[in-house]
Amino acid sequence: MHNKLDNFNLAAPFWECARVHPGSVALVVARREFTYDALAQKIARLAGYLAPRLKQRRVGVLATRSLEGYVGVLGACMAGATYVPLNQKWPAERLVKLLGLLQLDALIVDRNGIGLLAPEVMAAAPDIIIGPEKADMPATVDPRIMPLDALTDAPLGAPVMVAPQHEAYIIFTSGTTGLPKGVVISAGSLASYLAQARPWTGLGPEDRVAEAHDLTFDLSVHNLFLTLESGAALHVMSALELSAPQHFIRSHGITAWMSVPTIVNMMRAAGSLKPGLFETIRLSIFCGEPLPGATVEAWAVAAPNSAIENIYGPTECTVVMLRQSVGAEMPLTPGRGVVAIGAPFSDGKIAILGPDLQPVAAGEPGEIALGGPQVGIGYFTSPEQTADRFREIGGERWYLTGDLGMCDAEGIYHHLGRTDNQVKVKGNRIELEEVEAHLRLAADSTVVAVVAWPFVDGSAAGLVGFVAGSVETAASIQANMLRSLPRYMVPEVIHLKDALPVNINGKVDRRALRSLLEGGVS
């Protein structure tokens, strides 16, 4: 139905909820509680300031796990702008390049974000930079940064309506060219996702939802919009609380949990998943990585009252598109011990395609292609990459995921890995070619390779680099890479070799490198 609407706004459901539940807690972040009414006032004031100043209609958010981050996202939406979360782990060089490409109308920063505004970043930033409220502003700060509570314009009285094709957000993922790819998602696609997710999540005013994701991870889209349209409370976890979340879950009485499996695997390895530990949780959602059956079994004992869902979908198709409920039955992917990815939402389409982009037979592996209203607009300022992955097939628009999958005889879909060299490490999506591009520069060598290693419970736990013919030390190479890449993209171990193994085509043989690692070769 949303595709027939000419006007709506993604902040409008929150705005209405604030009218119905003004005194209810909406957001708990950094040990502070904000009611729906208090949060709505801050968002409306920001939106009132932004709305008349929008030109490109893009607002950057260099803030996360903070009041400024959530006010920035919803304020941008309310003003009719596209919000663009920027990763606080990016080095200055990357921020400068992306700010130059994005041409933002405004930038919202929190205290941590202010610390990233080096002179070269400030030179590339938009004229409008809005920081924390006066009481939270650092003592010495650039006068260009305006406190959130010092904005002079009147609050916006209602959300600015936009068309379904309006760009709702741009989220950057790892790319093959040395810069991340900006995935552009429309307001209509996000509205479609929310309509599909409401029935099975069933959030209401009594729910307390844990937020375990940064704003640069699109699972935050699920939590933020579904929670704040339902009258529920969003409880934001700090990075420290994520490392051992059991106390947070219990002390906040969390009822809805969503995370990558790695977080649960860490708790399990530490012996923290005691029977009945999380009695308040009624809904548990796992995503972003393969979900081992053993992880589900351990979690079900710790959260005995919880429904468990495994969900799948790339950023390019608006959060997720497939869902597998895990109850008495636990469909596992043959030979892998991980939970199936299930079936698509009712308005979504999935196909398993061969190299000729034709469907393969049931049980046969092929590339997962996704279709329907959740398919994104494409990649920001990258028409060639957009044309490569977003294809017209049979008169319909599909996204080629680069994931291998198959459909079994029961119609259940399974994820079988990647068709290319894109991996997920602890929930972060990484293009190995991008890391290799920086490794070449850092090592001053053209013969390099990066592999994901080791694999624990079906997920990559880290990266290992190989370099041939470099005069640099491993430590100096890592230090050089940290100047242009976030730490999670820098290999934890770098092996210096005289030569690297190659395959019949003369390319570096990754399989041989993994065999070396399996054999314990240093």
N, C-alpha and C positions, 0 to 999 in steps of 0.2 A: 504493500500500500504506500510505503514511504516514497517509492519512485514516482508516484503520481502527484506528490506534493511539490508545490513550488517554493514554499517557505517553511523552514523550521530552523531550530538552533539546538545544538547538542547540549548547551547549558540550560535550555528551557525546562527539562524535567527536574533538574536540581532547583531551579528558581521556583518552580511550583511546589516542590517538596519543602523548601524553606518557608513558604507561606503556610503550608499545612502543619509542619512540625517545627516551628521556630525555636522552641526551647530544647529540642532533642540534640544530643551530641552528634555532630557530623564528622569531626576530625580530631584525632588524638595524635599529636606529633611533638617530638622533643619534650615529652612530659607535660604538654599543655593541651587543654581541651577547648574546642571551639564549637559552639552551637551552630545549628543551621542558620539562624538569624545573623549571628556575628560573622560567620563566614560569608554569607550573602552580601552583607554590607561592604566587606573588604573587596569582594569580587566586583560588585557594582561600581565601587569607586574607581578601581583600576580600569574597568571596561569603559566608564565614562570619560576617563582621560585618554584611553587609546582610540576610541571610535572615531573622533574627528581628525585624528592624526595618521590614519592608515593610508598608505599609498600602494605599497606592494601587497598589503594585507598579510604580512608574515611577522610573527612575534617570536623571538628566541627565548628559551627558558634555560638558563645556565644555573639551575637549582634542582635539588632533588632531596627527597626525604625531609622536606622543610615546608613551613607554612607558605613561603614565597613561591615554591614550586607549584603547589596545588592552586593557590590563588592565581598564579601566572597562567596556568593551563586554562582554568575555567574563565578567567577574565578575558583572555584572548578569544576563547570560543564565544563568550557573551557579546563581545564587541564585533563579532563577524570576521575574525581573523583566523589564519592558520597558525597553530602552535607548533614550534620546532624545538624539541628538547635537545640540549647539547650536553655531551658527555663530559663530566668533570674530571674524568681520567685522561682525557685527550691532552697531549702536550700543546704548548703555545703555537707551534708551527701549524698544527692541524686546525686549531681554532681560527687562526688568521685566514687560512685558505678557505675554510667553509663560510666564515663571515663575509668574505669577499664574494663568494658565489651566491649566498642567500639574500643579500641586500635587505636585511631586516628593517622594519619600521621601528622596532623597540626591542630591548633586551631586558629580561627580568633576571636578577641575580640574588642569591642568598649569601650568607657570610662566607661560605666556602667558595662560592662563585666569585666573590669580590677578590679573593686571594689569587684567582687565576687571571685577573685583568692586568697582565703585564703591559708595559708601554706599547709594545707592538700589537697586542690584542685590543687595547683601547683605541689605537689608531684605525683599526679595521671595524670597530663596533659602530652601531648606529648612534645617532645623536641622542636618542632617548634611552637612558639606562635607569632602571628602577630597582632599588635595593630593598633591604629589610626596613621595617618600621624604625623610627628614630631611636627607640630604646634598645634595639638590637643591632644598630649600625656600629661598625668598628669606630674607635675614637679618631683615627686618622683615615680619611677616605677621600678619594677624588671628588671634587665638588660637582662633577658631572652626574654623579650617582644620586638620584632623588630618593628620599625615603618613601616607602609605600604609603605612609599615612600623611605625607605632605603634598599629595597631588591636589591641584587646585580646582579642577572641574567638578561639576555636580555629578553625583552617581548616576549611572545609566538606569532608566526606569524599567526597562524590559529588554530581553535579549534581541539583538539585531538578526532578523531572519535572513537565511541564506538558501541557495538552491541546492538540490541533492548533489550536483557535480562540484560544488564548492570544496576546495581542499581543506580537510579538517585538520590533518597533521602530517608532518614529514618526520619520519624516524630513520636515522642512519644506521646501516648495518655495514659489516666489513665488505670491502670491494676489491676487485682484482687490479686496479690501476694505481694503488698507493693511497687513494682517498676512499672513504666509505661511500656506499651507495645510499642516496636519500630516497626512501620508499614513500610515495605520495598516496595517501588514502583519502577518499572523498567522504563528505558528510553523509551521503546516501549509503555508502558501503558500511560506515560505522553504525548508522541507524539500523541497517539490516542485521548486522551482527548482534546488536543489543536486543532486537526483537526476537532473534533466535535463542539467545542465551537466557532471557528472563524466565521462561517456563521451567527450565531444568535447574537453574540456580535458586530460584524462589526466594530472593532476599526480601526482608521486611524490616520494620522498625526495631524489632527485637534482636537483629543480628549485629554481631561485632566481627568485622572482616579484617584479617591481618593483611598488611601490605608488605610484601617481601621483595618488591622489585623497584628498581630505579625508574624514573620517568622515561629514560632512553630505551627501556625494554617494553615492548608493546603489551605485555601482560598487565602492565599498570593501567592501560586503557580499560581493560575488563573490570579491574577492581574499582577504579575511580568513578566511572560513569554508572556502572550498575549499583554500586553502593549508595552514591549520593542522589540517585533518583528514587531510592526505595525507602528512605528514612533511616537506613542503617548507619552505623558508625564505622569509619575507616581508621584502623589503628596501625600507624606506620612504625615499622621496625627500623632501628638503627643498624648500621653495618655490624656493630659489635653484637647486638642482640641476635643477628642472623647466624652468628657462629655457634650459638648454643640457644636455640629458640624456645626450649621447653619452659623456662621460667616466664617468658613473655606470654606464651599461649595461656598458661594457667593464671597468671596474675591479671590478665585482661579478659579472661573468660571468653576467648575467641570461639566463635561458632562456625566461621567459614575460613578455610585455609587453602592457599594456592601457592605452589612453589615448584621449582625444578626438583627432580628426585635426589640430586646430590645433597641437598640440605638434610633430607631425611636419612640418606645413607651415612652422613657424618654423625648424626645423632645415634644411629644404629651402631656404628663402629665404636662410639664412645660408651655404649651400654646405657644410653639415656632413655630408650623407648620401653618404659615399664608398662605392664598391663594396666589398662584403665587410666593412664596418666592424663589423657585429654578427653575427659568425659563430656565437655561442653561442645566439642566440635561435631557439627551435624553434616557438614559438606567439606570434602577434601578433593582438591583438583590438582593433578600433576601434569606437567607440560614441559616443553623445551628440550627434553632429552628422552632417550628410551627409558621406560619405566620397568625395572626388573620385578618379576613376580615375587621374589623374596622381600623386596622393599614393601610391596603392598601387604604381604602377610604380616610383617612386623608392625606396620602402621595400623592395620586393622585391629591388632591386639591392643595397641596404645590408645586408639581412638575408636572404641567399640560401638559408639552410637552414630558413626559417620558413614554417609554414602561416599563412595570413592569413584572418581571420574578420571580417565586418562584422555587428554585432548591433544589434537594435532592441527597444525596449520602454520604456514610461513607468514612473516610480517607482511608480505605482498598481498595477502588475501585477508587482511583485517582480523588480526589476532589468531583465531582458530576456526577450522571448518569441519573437523571430524571429532567425534566423541565416542568413547567406549566406557560404559558403566561396568564397574567391577563389583559383583555381589557374590552369591554362592558359586556362580560360574566366573572363571577368569580366563578369557580367551588369550592364549599365548602365541607368539609368533614362532613357528616351527624352527627348532634348532637354536633359538636365541634366548629363550627364557625371559622375554620381555612381553609386556601386555600389548595386544593389538591396538591399532588406532581407531578401529570401529567403523562407523558409517557417517556420511556427511549430514549436515543439517538439512532440514526439509527443503530449503530454497537453494541449496548448494549442489554442485555437480562434481563428480570425480571420474577420472578415466585413467587406466593404466595403459600407457602408450609404448609401442616399439620405436626403433630408430626412424621408421617411416612415418611416425606420428599417427599410426593407426592402432586401434585397441588390440591388445593381446588377449589370449584365451585365459579363462579363470585358472588360477594356480600358477600362471607364468609371470615372471618378474618383468617390470618395465618402469618407465618414468611416470611418477605421479603428476597428473595435470588436474588443475582445479578450475571450475567455472562457476558462474552465477554472480549475483549482485555484490558479493564481498570482494571480488577481484579488484585490486587497486588500480589507480590511474597509470602508474608507471614509476620510473626513476627520475628524480629531479635533474633537470638539464642534462639528461643522458638518453637521447632518442635511440642511439644504436643499441644500448643495453636493454632499453624498453622493448624495441622491436624483436630482439633476440629471445626474450623470456615471455613476453605477452603476445600471444599469437591468435590469429583468426583461423579456426579449424572448423570446417563444416558450417560456416556461416555464424559461428559463435566465438566469443572471446574467451581464451583460456590462458592460465598462467602455468608455465612449465616449471615445476618446483626444483628440478635437479635432484630430487629424492627418488630412490628406488622403492618400489612397493609391489604388492600383489594382492589380488582379491581371492579369498579362499572359496570353497564350495558352498559355504553358508552365507556368502555375501559380506563377510567381514574383511576389512582392509588391514594390511600389515605394512609397516615401514621396514625397509631392508637396508638402509644406509644412504649414502650419497652417490650420485653419478659423477660428481666432480671432486674437487679437493677442498670442499667447504666442510668445516667441522664445527662442533659445539664443544667448548671447553668450559666446564662449570657454568653452563647456561649462556655463555657468550658465543655468539655466532662469529666465526673467523674464517676468512678466505686464506688458505695456506699460501696462495700466490701473492697476496698482499704482504704477508710477513716475509716471504722470500725476497720481494722487491726491496724491502728495507734491510734485510740481511745482506744482500749483495752490496749495498752502499756502505753499510757499517763495517763489513769485512774487506771491502775493496776486492771482491772476487766475483766472477761470473758463474762459478760452479758451486751452487748452494742448493740445499733442500731442507724443507721443514716437514716433519711428520707429527701427527698426534700420537702421544705415548705418555704413560701406559693407558690401557683401557681397564676401567673398573666398573663392573656391573653394566657393561655395554656402553659406557660413556667415557669420552676422553678426559683424562685427569690433568694433562699438561701438553706442552710442545717440546720437541727436541729438534735442534738445528744441526745441520752438517755443512761444513765448509771445506773446500779444497783449495790449496794454494794461497792461503792468506798469511801475511806476516803478523797480523794482529793476534793478541791473546783472546781467549774466550771471554774473559772478564771485560776487556776493552770493547769487544764487539757488542756485548750486552749493554754496556754503558752508552755506546753510540746509538743503539736501537731505542733506548729509553728516551732519547731526545725527540724522537718523532712518533713513538708508539706508546699506548698505554701498557702498563706492566703485564696485564694478562695476555698480551699478544707477543711478548718477548719470550723466546724459548728459555726454559729453566736450565737446560743443559745444552751446550754447543760443543760438538765433536769436531776437532780439526784433523783433516785427513790429507794425504797426498793426492788422492783421487776418489771419486765417488762411483759406485757401480752404475752402469747404464744398461738399458734394455735394447732389444733388437732395432728399435728406431733411433737409438742414440740419445734417448732421453734419460734423465736420472731415474733409476729404478727404485721407486718408493717401497715396493714390496721387499726388495733385497735389504733396504735400510731397516725395515721393521724386523726382518729376520735377524739382522745383526743385533738389534736391541733385544730380541727374544733370547738370543744366545748369550746375552750378557757382555757383548763386545763394547768396550769403552772407546 
